[in-house]
Amino acid sequence: MTDRKTQEQAEESNMIKDPDNWVTGDQPMTGAQRSYLHTLAEEAHVEVDDDLSKAEASKKIDELQEKTGRGLD
C-alpha cells in the first residue's frame, strides 16, 4: 500500500514527461491513442492524420482535450 506522502512525491516526479523526450515517441501511435484521438476529433469537428507518431498523437490529444473541454481537472 502506498502512503499519501509517497503518492504526492510521485506526482511531482518525472512520471509525466514531455512527449518530445519519449524514447518511443517516434513509434506509431497506439490503438488506444487512435481511438481516443478520433473521438476527440469528431467532437471538435476536425480531421486528424492516422499516421501520427505516439508523441504527435499525445500532443494532438492534449490540444483537442483543451478544445473540447474533455480531460480537464
N, C-alpha and C positions, 0 to 999 in steps of 0.2 A: 504494500500500500504506500502511495506517495503522500507525504505530508504537504500542507499548504505552502510552506516556505520553499520547498524543493520545486513544487509546481510553478510558483511565481518566478523563481530564478530561471527555470527552463523557458518560460515565456519570454524572458528578457535576453535569452541566449541567441545563438546563431541558428536556431531552428528554422527561422524564416529567412531565406536567402534571396537575394536579387536574382531573378531568372537569368540575367546575363552572366552570372557566376556559376550556374549549374553545370556540373560535369557532363550530364546527359542532355543539356538544353538544346543541343543541335539534332537530337534524335526526333523522329516523327512524333507528333502529339499522340497521347494515349486515347484509347476508345472513350474513356470517361470524359476527357477534355473535349473531344469531338462532340459528344452527345450534349454536354452542358453548353458548349460554345454555340451549337446550333439552336438550342433552346433560347439562349440569351439573344442571339441574332434575330430570331423570329420575333421575340418580344420587342426588340429595338428597331425592327423593320430595316435591317441592314443585311448585306451579303457578307459572308466570310469565306475565306480561302480554305479548302480542305488540305492543302499542302503545307500547313504551318508546322514549325518545329514545336517541341514541348515548351521552350521558353517563349516563343512568339505567341503560342496559344494561351499561355498563362497571362501574358500582358494584355492580350485581347479580351480575355475573360474579365480581368480587372477593369478594363475600360468599359466593357458592356455592363458589368455589375453596377458601375457608377451611373451609367446612363439609364439603366432600368430600375435602379434602387434595390436590386437584389444583393444579398450577401453583405449588406451594411449592418454594422452593430448598432 
